Amino acid sequence: MRLWILAPLLAAGILNSQMPDLVLRTTTRLVQVNVIVTKKGAAVPGLKKEDFQVFDNGKRQEIRQFSEETRAILPTAAAPLPQGTFTNQLEQRSGTPAAVTAILLDGVNTRFSDQTYARKQVVEFLKQIQPEDRIAIYTLDTRGLRVLHDYTTDSSDLVARLAKYQGDIAPDVTGTSDLIDPLGGWLGSGGNSFERNFFLNNRILQTLRAIEFIAQNLAPLPGRKNLIWISSAFPLQIGYGTGIGGGSGSAARATGIGASSTGRNSGMGGGGSSSMPRPPRDQQSWVADTDRTIRALNDANLAIYPVDARGLVASASARVASRTYNNQATMEELASRTGGRAFVNTNDIAGAIRTAVEDSSVTYTLGFYPENDKFNNSFHGLKVKLIDFPHLELRYRKGYMDQSTPPQDEGLRRAALHDAVLSPMDANGIGLRAQVHGTSAGFDVTLRVDPKTIVLDPQGDRWAGKLDLLFVEKDAHGAQTFGVDDTLSMELKKPNYERVQQEGLIYHRVLPRSGTASEVRMVVRDASTGAVGSITAQLSAIPAQ
């Protein structure tokens, strides 16, 4: 069914994006590098742009943007939203922090006993958080990713929420026991090779997608964001020999993942290309999937800090030692490529969390526009130097992918909308603001799309673009009770283009109300770039008109 965008506006063709933003999106990109500077472990404030040098593949770049950031609350707090108004634009909410730390308790890849110990350690940390700390807690288990608590400084509330969460009982999937095959732990009895790899593949992809959801949600927040991933992790490949970089043959071929700070060779497996089918049962690589997750983390300026939930690991055999090494190598890889650090073989999980949080006390963001950006999916190594400060230590992500915009086919469209509906948090790739009121007919929805977050191509005297929209009602258990989608194809003349720059893209619809609906989720996707935004309106917060 075709939807009308406030009919007079649609007739005038009033959908668009700013021309300068469009040119930047299609011809160049701003690369931002978040840098932590320390001296004997303490943050170093007060450095200037002139103190830094940035190199892209060995070539010095001009620093076009520079900022020094701390954990303080942003000085201008937004006014409270009017009743019945919802937004995914975090900067429009009051009390937005300049830096935030998210803690992810991973029950998918961690034994229950290790979850229990890690949870106690998190509680110890939370009892000592500082007024400037902004902490959010997420959980990942067989029920999916959940927001246990959004970012806050209220330690008592965080501890209370965490006390109610008892973790997830799962078999030994970590490789710390010789009695159960970790790849078949989900089956209880072990299963055959195909079944083991099937369940291993599922939990790895579930974890990577959960991390991407968190990155997309936190992306609009300014400053540095840290994700503390408390887990026993997983291997990035199986069946290629010992160690991530120690195999031979196809496992030794480079796949675009840069070398980690630990010196491990990270050319992990010939099965990493997303255009190739998965290898046979006993050979699998998740390098391409990990690449996508790391891009999402870097795009969001989110550094990952893996913390091994097993604490100090004493390996009983070479077999267990090999599995432990491979899983910890994954932690090192993710940390190195996003500017974080991995904490392994330590029982002081609370101390590791505090160290990760302190990394946000002072950070520097350097931005540059790469010369000769080819968009050819090649890896660019980054190097940051300080002038005249030889005794200071720097930490930052080691590179980025010069990635072109992937083709947006029907499969990607469906997958993106599906993920946006199922995600426990709103997506922020497209800025949205909605006014929702209850009526006798259902829900009256007026949706505003931020024109700066969508892309339209100039074609002659018009600007063309395409948006996918999806509206879903859910019950208290998350089951979908109603859904309808729409596609908006746009060709806008200059007056309408300019009008949208001032007023935004306005979309109106009345949704019939299903009897058990407890929330309404609105999803918008830019068909040309794949960017997604979503808003969730809880029934309890929707006023009657």
C-alpha positions in Angstrom: 0.0 0.0 0.0 1.4 3.4 -1.0 1.7 5.8 2.0 1.3 9.6 1.7 3.8 12.0 3.3 1.5 14.7 4.3 -0.1 14.7 0.9 0.7 18.3 -0.1 4.4 17.7 0.6 4.5 14.4 -1.4 2.8 16.1 -4.3 5.5 18.7 -4.2 8.2 16.1 -3.9 9.6 17.2 -0.6 12.2 14.5 0.3 15.9 15.2 0.3 19.4 15.5 1.8 21.8 18.4 2.0 23.9 18.7 -1.1 27.2 19.2 0.8 26.6 16.1 2.8 25.8 14.2 -0.4 29.1 15.2 -2.0 31.1 14.1 1.0 29.4 10.8 1.1 30.1 10.0 -2.6 33.6 11.4 -3.1 35.5 11.3 0.1 35.3 10.3 3.7 36.4 11.6 7.0 38.6 9.2 8.9 38.6 9.7 12.7 41.2 8.2 14.9 40.7 8.2 18.7 44.0 8.4 20.5 44.8 7.7 24.2 48.0 9.3 25.5 49.5 8.1 28.8 52.6 8.5 30.9 53.2 5.6 33.3 49.6 4.6 33.0 48.1 8.0 33.7 46.2 10.0 31.1 48.0 13.1 29.6 45.7 16.1 29.0 46.4 19.4 27.3 48.0 18.3 24.0 47.3 20.4 20.9 46.7 19.5 17.3 50.3 20.6 16.4 51.7 18.0 18.7 50.3 15.1 16.6 51.2 13.6 13.2 49.0 11.0 11.4 50.1 8.7 8.6 47.9 6.6 6.3 49.9 3.8 4.7 53.0 5.7 5.5 51.9 9.0 4.0 51.4 11.9 6.3 47.9 13.4 6.3 46.7 16.8 7.2 44.7 16.8 10.4 41.4 18.6 9.6 39.6 18.0 12.8 40.9 17.8 16.3 39.3 17.6 19.8 40.3 16.7 23.3 37.5 15.0 25.2 36.8 14.0 28.8 34.1 12.1 30.6 32.1 15.2 31.7 28.5 15.6 30.8 27.9 17.8 27.7 27.3 21.4 28.8 24.0 21.9 27.1 21.3 19.4 28.2 18.4 19.0 25.9 14.9 19.9 27.1 12.7 17.0 28.0 10.8 15.6 25.0 7.1 16.5 24.9 4.6 13.7 25.8 4.1 11.3 23.0 7.4 12.3 21.3 10.1 9.7 20.7 13.6 9.9 19.1 16.7 7.8 18.5 18.9 10.9 18.3 20.7 10.7 21.6 21.9 14.3 21.5 18.3 15.4 21.8 18.0 13.6 25.2 18.9 15.3 28.5 22.1 14.3 30.4 24.0 13.0 27.3 27.5 12.1 28.4 30.7 12.9 26.5 31.9 9.3 27.0 30.2 6.1 28.0 31.4 2.6 28.9 29.2 -0.4 28.1 29.7 -3.8 29.8 28.6 -6.9 27.9 28.1 -10.1 30.0 28.5 -12.9 27.5 26.6 -16.0 28.5 26.7 -17.5 25.0 30.5 -18.2 25.0 31.0 -18.6 28.8 30.5 -21.4 31.3 27.9 -20.7 34.0 30.5 -21.0 36.8 32.7 -18.4 35.1 29.6 -16.2 34.5 28.9 -16.3 38.3 32.5 -15.2 39.2 32.5 -12.5 36.5 29.2 -11.1 37.7 30.5 -10.8 41.3 33.5 -9.0 40.0 31.3 -6.5 38.0 29.3 -5.9 41.2 32.6 -5.1 43.0 33.5 -2.6 40.3 30.0 -1.0 40.3 30.2 -0.3 44.0 33.1 2.0 43.4 32.1 3.9 40.2 32.9 7.6 40.2 30.5 10.5 39.6 31.9 11.0 36.1 31.5 7.3 35.1 28.6 6.5 32.7 28.0 2.8 32.7 25.6 0.7 30.7 25.1 -3.1 31.1 24.0 -5.5 28.4 23.6 -9.3 28.5 23.9 -11.9 25.8 22.6 -15.4 26.3 20.4 -18.0 24.5 17.5 -15.5 24.8 19.4 -12.9 22.8 20.9 -9.5 23.5 19.2 -7.4 26.2 19.7 -4.0 27.7 20.0 -4.7 31.5 20.5 -1.0 32.1 21.1 2.1 29.9 24.1 4.3 30.8 23.9 5.9 34.3 26.0 6.9 37.3 23.6 5.2 39.8 25.6 2.3 41.1 22.8 1.1 43.4 20.4 0.7 40.5 23.0 -1.0 38.4 23.8 -3.5 41.1 20.1 -4.2 41.8 19.5 -4.9 38.1 22.6 -7.1 37.9 21.5 -9.0 41.0 18.3 -10.0 39.3 20.2 -11.4 36.3 21.4 -15.0 37.1 23.2 -15.7 33.8 22.5 -18.5 31.4 23.2 -22.2 32.1 25.0 -23.7 29.1 27.3 -26.6 28.6 31.1 -26.2 28.4 31.6 -24.3 25.2 34.9 -22.7 26.2 37.5 -25.4 25.8 38.6 -25.4 29.4 37.5 -29.0 30.0 38.8 -32.2 28.3 35.6 -34.0 29.2 33.3 -32.2 26.8 34.1 -31.1 23.2 33.5 -27.4 23.3 32.3 -27.3 19.7 29.6 -29.7 20.5 28.7 -28.5 23.9 25.4 -27.1 22.8 24.3 -30.6 22.0 25.2 -32.0 25.4 26.2 -35.3 23.9 28.8 -33.8 21.5 27.1 -34.6 18.2 28.9 -35.2 14.9 31.3 -32.8 13.2 28.7 -31.1 11.1 26.4 -30.5 14.1 29.3 -29.2 16.2 30.3 -26.7 13.5 26.7 -25.7 13.0 26.2 -24.7 16.6 29.7 -23.1 16.8 28.9 -21.0 13.8 25.6 -19.9 15.3 27.0 -18.7 18.6 29.9 -16.8 16.8 27.6 -15.0 14.5 25.2 -14.2 17.3 28.0 -12.7 19.3 29.3 -10.6 16.4 25.9 -9.3 15.5 25.2 -8.4 19.1 28.4 -6.3 19.2 27.3 -4.6 16.0 23.9 -3.8 17.5 25.6 -2.1 20.5 28.0 -0.2 18.2 25.1 1.1 16.1 23.2 2.2 19.2 26.1 4.1 20.8 27.4 5.6 17.5 25.7 9.0 17.8 27.2 9.7 21.3 30.2 12.1 21.0 33.6 11.2 22.2 35.1 7.8 22.9 33.0 4.8 23.8 34.3 1.6 25.4 32.7 -1.8 25.2 34.0 -4.2 27.9 33.2 -7.7 26.6 33.4 -10.2 29.5 33.6 -13.6 27.8 35.6 -16.7 27.1 35.4 -15.8 23.4 35.6 -18.1 20.4 38.1 -19.0 17.7 38.1 -17.1 14.4 38.8 -20.3 12.4 38.9 -24.0 12.8 40.5 -26.8 10.8 43.5 -24.8 9.5 46.1 -26.0 11.8 47.3 -24.7 15.2 46.9 -21.1 16.1 45.4 -18.2 14.2 48.5 -17.5 12.3 50.2 -20.8 12.6 48.5 -22.8 9.9 49.6 -23.4 6.4 48.1 -23.4 3.0 44.9 -21.5 2.7 45.0 -20.5 6.3 48.2 -18.4 5.7 46.7 -16.2 3.0 46.0 -12.6 4.0 42.4 -11.6 4.3 42.6 -7.9 5.0 42.8 -8.2 8.8 45.8 -6.2 10.1 48.5 -7.5 12.4 47.6 -7.3 16.0 49.7 -5.6 18.7 50.8 -8.9 20.0 52.7 -9.7 16.9 50.4 -12.6 15.8 50.0 -13.0 12.1 46.3 -12.3 11.4 45.9 -13.6 7.9 43.2 -16.0 9.1 41.9 -18.5 6.6 41.0 -18.6 3.0 37.3 -19.0 3.8 36.9 -15.4 4.9 35.5 -13.9 1.8 31.8 -13.3 2.1 31.4 -14.0 -1.7 32.6 -17.6 -1.2 30.6 -20.5 0.3 31.5 -21.8 3.7 34.4 -24.3 3.7 33.6 -28.0 4.3 32.5 -29.2 7.8 35.9 -29.3 9.4 37.2 -26.0 8.0 35.6 -22.7 8.8 36.6 -19.1 9.1 34.8 -16.1 10.4 37.2 -13.5 9.3 34.8 -11.7 6.9 32.2 -11.6 9.6 34.7 -10.2 12.1 35.8 -7.6 9.6 32.2 -6.3 9.4 31.9 -6.1 13.1 35.2 -4.3 13.5 34.1 -1.8 10.8 30.9 -1.1 12.8 33.0 -0.6 16.0 35.4 1.8 14.3 32.6 3.7 12.6 31.0 4.2 16.0 34.3 5.2 17.6 33.8 2.3 20.0 36.9 0.5 21.3 36.4 -3.1 22.6 38.1 -4.3 25.8 37.7 -8.1 26.0 38.1 -9.5 29.5 38.6 -13.3 29.8 35.8 -14.4 32.2 37.8 -17.5 33.1 40.4 -15.5 35.0 43.8 -17.2 35.3 43.6 -20.2 33.0 45.7 -23.3 34.0 45.6 -25.6 31.0 45.5 -29.3 31.8 46.5 -30.4 28.3 47.9 -29.2 25.0 44.5 -29.6 23.5 42.9 -27.2 26.0 45.9 -24.9 25.8 45.4 -24.6 22.0 41.7 -23.8 22.3 42.5 -21.2 25.0 45.2 -19.6 22.9 42.9 -19.4 19.9 40.0 -17.8 21.9 42.4 -15.3 23.5 43.9 -14.5 20.1 40.4 -13.4 19.0 40.3 -11.1 22.0 43.7 -9.6 21.2 42.6 -9.1 17.5 39.4 -7.2 18.3 41.1 -5.1 20.9 44.1 -4.1 18.7 42.0 -3.2 15.7 39.6 -0.9 17.6 42.1 0.8 20.0 41.2 -1.1 23.1 43.2 -3.7 25.0 42.6 -7.3 26.0 42.7 -8.6 29.6 43.6 -12.3 29.8 44.9 -14.6 32.5 43.9 -12.3 35.4 41.5 -12.9 38.3 41.2 -9.2 38.9 38.3 -8.7 36.5 37.1 -5.7 38.5 40.5 -4.1 38.1 40.5 -4.7 34.4 37.1 -3.0 34.1 38.3 0.0 36.0 41.4 0.3 33.8 39.2 0.2 30.7 36.9 2.9 32.1 39.9 5.1 33.0 40.9 5.0 29.3 38.1 7.5 28.7 39.3 10.1 31.2 41.1 12.0 28.4 41.1 11.1 24.7 42.0 12.9 21.5 40.2 12.6 18.2 42.1 13.3 15.0 40.2 13.6 11.7 41.6 13.6 8.2 40.4 13.2 4.6 42.5 10.5 2.9 44.2 11.5 -0.3 43.3 9.3 -3.4 40.6 7.4 -1.6 39.9 4.5 -4.0 37.0 2.7 -2.2 38.6 -0.6 -3.3 38.1 -2.5 0.0 41.8 -2.4 0.8 43.3 -2.2 4.3 45.0 1.1 5.3 47.5 1.0 8.1 47.4 4.0 10.5 50.3 5.4 12.5 50.1 8.3 15.0 53.1 10.1 16.3 53.8 12.8 18.9 56.3 15.5 18.2 58.8 16.2 21.0 57.1 13.8 23.5 59.2 10.6 23.2 58.3 9.2 26.6 54.5 9.2 26.2 52.7 6.1 25.1 50.0 6.1 22.4 47.1 3.7 21.8 44.7 3.8 18.8 43.2 1.5 16.2 45.7 0.2 13.7 43.9 0.9 10.5 40.7 1.0 8.5 39.1 -0.6 5.5 38.8 1.6 2.4 35.3 0.1 1.8 33.0 1.0 -1.0 29.2 1.0 -0.4 28.0 -2.5 -1.0 25.2 -3.2 -3.4 21.9 -3.0 -1.6 20.0 -6.0 -3.0 16.7 -7.5 -1.7 18.5 -10.0 0.6 20.4 -7.2 2.4 17.2 -5.1 2.6 15.3 -7.9 4.3 18.1 -8.8 6.6 18.6 -5.1 7.7 14.9 -4.6 8.4 14.7 -8.0 10.2 17.7 -7.1 12.4 16.2 -3.7 13.2 12.9 -5.2 14.3 14.6 -7.9 16.5 17.3 -5.7 18.1 16.7 -4.9 21.7 17.8 -1.3 21.1 17.1 1.4 18.5 19.3 1.8 15.5 20.8 5.3 15.0 22.1 5.3 11.4 19.2 7.5 10.3 18.0 10.2 12.7 14.3 9.9 13.5 11.8 11.7 15.7 8.2 10.6 16.0 5.0 11.9 17.5 2.6 9.0 18.4 -0.9 9.4 19.8 -3.6 6.8 20.5 -6.9 7.2 18.6 -10.1 5.2 18.3 -8.6 3.9 15.0 -5.3 2.9 16.5 -2.0 4.8 16.5 -1.6 8.2 14.7 2.1 8.4 13.8 3.9 11.5 12.4 7.6 10.6 11.6 10.3 13.1 10.9 13.5 11.9 9.1 16.6 14.0 9.6 17.7 15.0 6.1 21.3 15.1 7.0 21.3 11.3 7.6 19.8 10.2 4.2 21.4 10.3 0.8 19.8 11.6 -2.5 21.6 11.7 -5.8 21.4 14.8 -8.0 19.9 13.8 -11.4 19.5 16.7 -13.7 17.1 19.2 -12.0 16.0 16.7 -9.3 17.3 14.8 -6.4 16.5 11.0 -6.3 16.4 8.6 -3.4 14.6 5.7 -2.0 13.6 4.8 1.6 12.2 1.6 3.0 9.8 1.9 6.0 8.5 -0.7 8.4 6.0 -0.4 11.2 5.7 -3.3 13.7 3.6 -3.8 16.8 4.8 -6.2 19.5 3.3 -7.7 22.6 4.8 -7.8 26.1 6.8 -11.0 25.1 8.3 -9.4 21.9 6.1 -11.3 19.5 5.0 -9.4 16.5 1.2 -8.8 16.4 1.0 -6.5 13.4 3.3 -5.2 10.7 3.2 -3.2 7.5 6.0 -1.9 5.2 6.3 0.7 2.5 8.8 2.0 -0.1 9.2 5.6 -0.9 10.8 6.5 -4.3 11.6 10.2 -4.5 12.5 12.6 -7.3 12.6 16.1 -5.8 12.8 19.5 -7.4 14.9 22.3 -5.9 12.2 24.1 -3.9 11.1 20.9 -2.2 14.7 19.9 -1.6 15.4 23.1 0.1 12.2 22.9 2.1 13.1 19.5 3.5 16.5 20.9 4.6 14.6 23.3 6.9 11.7 21.1 8.0 12.9 17.5 7.6 11.1 14.7 5.8 7.6 14.3 7.3 5.8 11.0 7.0 2.3 10.3 8.4 0.3 7.2 8.9 -2.4 5.7 11.1 -1.7 2.2 12.3 -4.5 -0.2 13.4 -4.0 -1.3 16.9 -3.7 -5.0 17.6 -5.3 -6.1 20.9 -2.2 -7.3 22.6 0.2 -4.6 21.4 2.6 -3.1 24.1 4.9 -1.2 21.8 5.3 0.2 18.3 8.6 0.0 16.5 9.2 2.3 13.4 12.1 1.4 11.1 13.5 3.5 8.2 16.3 2.3 5.8 18.1 4.2 3.1 18.0 1.9 0.1 21.2 3.4 -1.4 23.5 3.1 1.5 21.8 0.5 3.8 21.8 3.0 6.8 19.0 2.2 9.3 17.2 4.1 12.0 14.5 2.9 14.3 12.3 4.2 17.2 10.4 2.2 19.8 7.3 3.8 21.3 6.1 2.0 24.5 2.3 1.8 24.8 2.5 3.2 28.3 4.1 6.4 27.0 1.7 6.9 24.1 -1.0 9.5 25.1 -4.6 9.4 23.9 -5.4 12.1 21.4 
